[in-house]
């Protein structure tokens, strides 16, 4: 976009300089020359204003798209962080409950160690397995949430790119139109000067 903006500016300045040089070198009276210069300056000013307005409009549209998509991505990231936090807290709460149960079980088992040793060992193994299952489930849930959030973020960015392409699709036409308008104006000015 910066190259096109530089081209527009160069085309306008070059066209104006050519028109002024042609008018100054033409054999006309001062009054006619001033009128021609004023008319050409007004024409160039109008065209420059039109192209500036167009560039501002496209910039505004692109800015709106970027802000909208940034907001959506922020919400998605917030949702993911909340889900990870909730699942981690739930897993910690469950693990705490299981570990409390393990401690209680150890206290009860010390009363009658000889009869219950085998049962306690099995209970501990079961509860340790349960802790492992809880951790694995939480890990799987978090992985799924991260994967889904990444897909949503990718879709959001793709939508933003598509919208930006749609907004700027007529920019090459406008650049070509500006180029043709400038060439035409310079040509008309030169012909005007030669003809009078």
Buried (B, 14 or more C-beta within 10 A) or exposed (E): EEEBEEBBEEBBEEBBEBBBEBBEEBEBEEEEBEEBBEEBEEBBEEBBEBBBEBBEEBEEBBEEBEEBBEEBBEEBEEBBEEBBEEBBEBBEEBBEEBEEEBEEBEEEBEEEEEEBEEEBEEBBEEBEEBBEEBEEBBEEBBEEBEEBBEEBBEEBEEBBEEBBEEBBEEBEEBBEBBBEBBEEBBEBBBEBBEEE
